[in-house]
């Protein structure tokens, strides 16, 4: 059987556009005499449309879109994901389904059994789990069709009480097919490959695995669709972070050469490609063409500037330098040099007169009170006001430049440097930002060396350094990683050899700044515990972790 894996970038709710993409892939497959083409989970509507699924009109439009897609299935089998009505007297109104089309007919529906509710997933909110197992018979081949999470129950102990392939294998299938919507995270790439290989080995069956690609706001999908033979070799692996298509001639029992790509967890190249795709798709799907950012001469804004230029083109990214009396001449020079290296336009707008005016207006209220972070925040909020004004006037989206370390401990100012429509590096710890800068400079200097080597500073007072009030980032990031990613309490972290006073200070900062993060721009998710979508904590709580 000749099977095509079609890895596409869908837009949630753009049913006509999604069908158009799939129709073009089907036409290509027909021209290559393909028997069966496979698309990803919820491909018709895009994964996942969240509460749009609660609107009957939306589901009816999905059905209408499928009617259009049926017309392209003459002479070819099509497996495509979409929501379908459950028609149950009790339970949820919808299934998350794989629909099999052939010769212009809706032949069969297979529903998803395992509905994840962890990390970014909340599928049980919308869908009813499947409890009936059957195969699809097509051209003498018995297809065991599953959907994403259905192949993720091989842990010990297992997460779910039923394992779909344990039921399907009893029916003697010839091949497994999985329609997936598996998001990217830098610590997930190898795990996902290994899990799919384990399925092929466990059941002694080849596996066609089709993932989607593209960004849906903060959730990034990396593709990496695969064909794995029955002994666990990855015979074909599609591209990461771009649309791809591959037709395979599957002959039962035949072995194939392993063509797995050599990607490793925490590969900075993968993270770079994920963020570039995330920026490009967010702007494209939101119908924004131009971006602007506050360029301080620091490492964070430099990395954002470079990523945005790669995603959108130099002419579409404007860097705005907003010096105060505390800004060093070196920072201004570095920011200018960066913009020139990137070839993007830039402006210099001094903020000191604005800051003076605000402080003058507040002088009566603040009389007799010593300067503190209030005055520092006035500078940040003055910058935010000017950047948002330019965003409004020129129709450009402001990019937020805060990293995960700063966001974690509250070293970002509400309505100041937290302004922006998208946080592109908000899931990168500070040391990862430096690693990203090195990667950007892999073929020559883009980010000036001075930016890489200067001590981190917000430059909100004379001779200020981040290390004045925070542990060195090398230490801070280790503590944050243990607390946030590995979910260790302060006692466990101290038992690993860290200073108790430092650990408890860091954790207090993380906990008490949850309210700030609640108001932050969407953060492109590159880990499984990104703020906002992957890590959800109560704002009002009194629990000493």
N, C-alpha and C positions, 0 to 999 in steps of 0.2 A: 504494500500500500504506500502511495506517495502522500506524505503529510506535510503541510506547510504551517510553520510557526510564524504568526504575524504579531509583532511587538510594536504597538502604536501608542501615541501620545494623545489621550482623549481630553476633552474639556467637559467638566461636569455641567450637565444641563444642555449642552449643545448637541441635541439629539440628531439633527440633520447633518451637522458637521461630522459627528462620530460615524454615522452610517455612511457618509460619503467616503471617509477614509477606509472603512472596512470594505465598501464596494470596490474601491480601486485595488485593494489587496486581493479580493476575490477574482477580479478580472485578470490580475497577474497570475494568480494560481491556476486559473483555467487555461491560460496560454501555455502553462508548463505541464498541463495534463495532471494536475494535482487531484487526488481523490477527496481529501479532507483538509480543510483549513481551520485552524484553532485560534481564537481570540481570547482576551483575558477576562477576568472577573468583572461583572457589571460594565462591560465595554459599551453597551448601548447608551447608558446614561452617564458613565464616568464613575470612578470609585473614590469616595463614597459620597452620595449626595445628601447625607445627613437628613435633616428634617424636611427637605424637599420630598422625601419618600412618604411623608404624611399627607400630601396633597393628591387627591384622586386624579385631578387633572394632569398631574405630572406622570402618574403611572399610565394613564390612558395615552399620553403622548409617547411613552416608551413602547406601548403595544403598537401604536401607529408606526413608529420608527421601525419596529421589527417587521411589520407588514411590508414596508419598503425594502428591507434587507432580504426578505424571502424571495423577492423577484430575481435576485442575483444567484440564488442557490440552485438553479437549473443545471444539472450535470455535475454538481459538486456537493459534498457534505460540508456543513458549516456548524461549528460549535461556538456559541457566543453567550456572554454573560449578560443578564438583565434581571430586574425585579419582576416577579410574577405574583398574581393573586393566589393566596392559599385556599380560599373558598372553604375555610373551616368554620364550624359553628363556634368553637372555642379556640382561643389562641390568637397569634398575630395575623394580620391581614395579608402579609407578604412572605414569600420565600426569596432567598438569594439563589438564583437559578442559573444553570447552564442549559441553553435551549439548542436542540439539534434540528437544523433545517436541511432539507434535501429535496431537490426537484420542485422547488416552489412551495413546499409544504412544511408546516411545523410538525415534525415527526414525533419528538419526545422531549420531555423536560426532566432534568436531574437537579435536585435541590441540595443546597449546602447543609451538612449535618452539624458541623462544629462552628459555633458562632462566638468568636472571641470578644471578651469584654475587658481586656487588659491593655496597658500602654495606650496607644492612640485609638484602639478599637472599641466600638460600642454597638456591635451588630445585633445583639439580642434586644436592643431598644427597638429595632425595626422589623426583625425577621423571625419567623418560626423555624425551629430546627427540623431537618428531615428525619423521618423514622422509617423510611421504606427504601430498600436497596434493590437495584436492578441494573442490568447492563444495556448498552446500546449495540444492537446488531447492525453492522454496516458492511456490505460487500464481503460477507463471510468472516468478518473480524469482529470479535467481541470486545467492546470498549468499556473499560471501567473508568467512568468520568467522576472526578472529584473537583472541589473548589477550594483553593488556597489552604485554609486552616485544616481541612480534612486530612491533609498529609502531615500534620504537625503533632501527632499524638503517639509518638514512639518513645517518649520519655519514660523513665522509671523513677517514681511512680507517674502514671499517665495523668494528664490534666482533666480528661473527659471520661465519662463512664463507657463510651462506645468509641471504637476505632473504625471508621468507615471501610477502610481497605480490608480489615479482618472479615467484614461481612461480604464485601464484593468478591474477595478471592475465593470464597466458597462457591461462586457461580462460574468459576473457571474462565476468567477473562484472558485475552491475548496481550493486552497492552493497557497501561494506565495513562490517563490524560488529566492534567491539572490546570484549570483556569485560575490564575492567581492575581492578587492585588497586594503584593508584598512590598512594603515601604523600605527605603534605604536607611540603614544606620551603619556607621563605620565599624561597629563591632558585630555585624550581622552577616556580612558577605560570605565568609567561610562557613558559618553555621548553617546558612540556608543551603548552600551547595551540599554540605555534608548530610543534611537532613534529607534532601532529595535522593542523593546517592544511597543512603540507608534504606529508603523506601524501595528502590529498585532491587537492592540486595535482599532485603527482608522478604519480598514477595516474589523474587525471581522473575520480574516482569520489566520490560522497557518502560520508560516514562517520558511522555511529552509534557513539558512544563512551560507554560506561556505566561509571562509576567507583563505588566504594562510599564511604560516609561513616562516621565514628565513630572511636573510639579502641580499639586493642587493646594494652593496657598502655602501652608507650612510643611505639608507632607510631600516628600520627594520619593519618586519611584525610579529605580535604577535599571529596570529591564533585566538583562542577564538570563533570558529564557534559555532553556536547555532541552536537548534530547539525550537521554541516558539509557544505555543498553541494559540488558537484564542482569549483567554481572557488575554493574555500577560504574562503568566507564562513561565519562561525559563525551559523547561522540560529536555533539555540536553545541556551541555556546554562542548566543547572540551578543551583540554589542551592549555596552553599558552607557546609560545616559543619552541614548539616541534611538530613534526608531530603526527597526531592523526587520528583516524577513528572511526566512530560510526554508527551503523545501528539501525534505529528506526522503530518500527511498528506503523505506523500512522493510526488511526481509526478516520474517520471524526466525529466531535462532541464530542470526548472523551476529558476529562480534564486530566491533568498530574500534578504531584508534582513538585514544583519549585526546581530546582537543581542548581541555579545560584551560581557561586563561589564568595566568598566575597573579591573581589579586589576593592580597592579604588583609586581614582586619587592621584597621587604623592606618591604611595606606593613604597618605596625604594627597596623592594624586586623585584617588577616588573622591575624597572629600572636596577637593578643588573642583572637580567636574560636577559634583552634586550641587555645589553652591552656584556655580556659573549657570547651570541649567535652571536652578531654582529662581534666580534673579530674572533670567530671560523669560521663563514661563509666567512668573508672577506679573511682570510688566505686560507681556503679550496678551495674556488672558484677561487682564484688567484694562486693556486698551490704553496703556500708558506707553509713551515712546521715549520720554526723557527723564533722567534722574539728576538729582543734585545731592550734595553732601557737604557737611562742614569738614574742611580739611585742616587739621591742627598741626601737621608735621609730626604726628605720633604714629605708632605702628598700626593701631586699629583702623583709623581713617585711611591710612595708606593702603592697607589690604583691601578694604571695601572699595576704594577708588579703582584699584587694579582689577578686582573681580567684576565690578560694574562695567568697566571699559571692555573687558573681554566678552561680557554677556550682551551688551547693548551697542557697542561701538563708541569710539572716542568722542565723536561729535555729539553724542546723546547724553554725555555725562559732564556735569558742570561741578567743579570743585570751588567752594566758597571759603576763603580764608578770613577769619574773624578775630584778628588780634586785639588783645587788651594791653594794658600797661605791664602785665605780667608775662606776656608772650615774649619768648626769647627771639632774637634776630635769627638764630639758627633754625628755629622751628618754622619761621616764615620762609626762609630760604629753602629749607627742605621740602616744604609743601609746594612751593613754586617749582622746584626741580622735579618733583614727582609728576606734577601736572604736565610739565614739558616733556618728560620721558614718555608719558602715556599719550601725549598729543591731544589732551582734552582741554577745553576752555576753563579758565578760572577767573575769579574776581577777588579783590581784597577790599573788605569793608571793615574798617576799625570800629570797635564797639565801645571805646572808652567814654565818649561823650554820652552815649545812651546809658551806660552804667552810672555815670556821674549824675545824670538827670534822675534816675530812679532813686539813687541814694539820697539826693537832695530832697526829693518828694517825701521820703520816709524819715528825714532827719529829726523831725519833732517827735515822731513815735519811737525812734531808736535812741533818743538822747540819753546819755549816761550808761548805755549798754556797750560792752566790748564787742568789737568785730568778731565774727565766727563764721561758720559755714553758710549763714544767711547771705553774707556779702559775696561769698564764693558762688552761691547758687544764683544770685542776681546776674552774674556774668553768664552762666550757662543758660539761664532763661532768656537773657537778651539775645544770645546767639540763636536759641530756638525760635524766638519771635521773628527774627530777621529771616531765618531759613524757611519758616512756614509762610511768611509773606511772599517770598520768592517762589515757593511752591505754588501758592495760589495764583500769583500773577502770571506765571509762565506755564502753568499746567504741567509742572514737573513733579514727580514723586520724590519726596525726601527719604533718603536712606539713613536709617539709624546705624550708629557706629559702635555701639556697646558690645563688649564680649561677655562670655558666660561668667568669667570670674568676677568682673565688676558687677554684673547684674545680680549674681548670687549674693554678694555682701552689701548691696545697696549703694555702690559707688558709681551711681548714675543718677542724674537729677531729673525728677519728674518735671515735665513741661519744659525741660531744657535739653540736655543731650539725649534724653529718652524720646524726644520727638521723632517722628518718621512714620512712613507707611509700611516699612518692611525692615526687619532686623536680620541682616544676612549672616552675621557672625555671632549672633546671640547664643549659639550652641557650641561655640569654640572657646575652650579655656585659653587664658592668656598665652601659655606656652605653646599651645596649638596655633595661635595666631602668628607667633614667631616662626613656627615650622612652616606655616602657609606662606609667609613672606619669603622664606628661603626657597620654597618651591616655585613661587612666582619669578624669582630671580635665577631659576635653574639654567637659563640660556643666556644670561647677561643681566646687568644691573637695570632693573625697572624701579624698584623701591630703593632710594638712596641709602648708602651704607650708614650714614649718620642716623637715619631713622631706626635702623636695626640695632645700633650700638648705644644710643643715648638711654639713660635711666628713664623709665616710665614716669610721666608727670602730667597732671591735669592742668598745670600752670595757672592756678587760680589764686595763688599768692606767691610772694617772692621765694625763689629757690625751693619750691615745693617738689617733693618726690612721693610717689605712691607708697614707698617703703616707710615713710614717716608714720603712717597709721595702719599699714597692713603688713603681714608677714611677706617676705620675698615671694614672688609669684611661683617660683619653683616649689616652695613649701606649701603655699596657699592652695595651689592646684591639686596637690596630693591629698590634702585634707578634704577639699571640696569633692574630689573624685570619690573618696571613700564614703563621704556622707551622702552625696547625691546619687552617684551611679551605683555604688555597692550597698547603699542604705545601711551603713554602720552607725550605731549610736556613739556618743562621745566617749563612753567608757571603753568600748571596743577599739576605738581609734587610739586612745591613750595607751591601751595595752599593746598596741603595735609599736610603741616607742616614741610617740609624739608628745610634746609638752602639753600638760593638761590645761594650763591657762590659755595657751594659744588656741587649742582645739575648741575650748568652750566659748572663747570670744568669737571665733569664726562661725560656729554653729548658731550662736545668738544672732549674729549679723544676718545669716541666711534666713533664720526663722522670722525675724521681725521685719524683714523687707519683702515678705510675700505680697503685701498690698501694692507695692510698687510694680512688681512683676505682673500682677493682675491687670495693670493698666498699660502694659507695654505693647509695642507693635508685634504683629505675627513674627515668630522666629523660625527661620528655616531649620528644620529638624535633621540633624545628622547623627544623633545618638538616640538610644531608646529611652532616655530620661531628659528630654528637652523641656525647658520651662514652658508652661502653657498647655501643651498637648500631651506630653509624656509624663510629666510630674505634676500632679494636681493635689494641692494642700489647702486646708482651710485657712482663711484669712484671720479669723478670730479663734485662737486656740492657746492653751497654756499647757504645753507638754514639753518637758525638757528632754530632748533626744540625747 
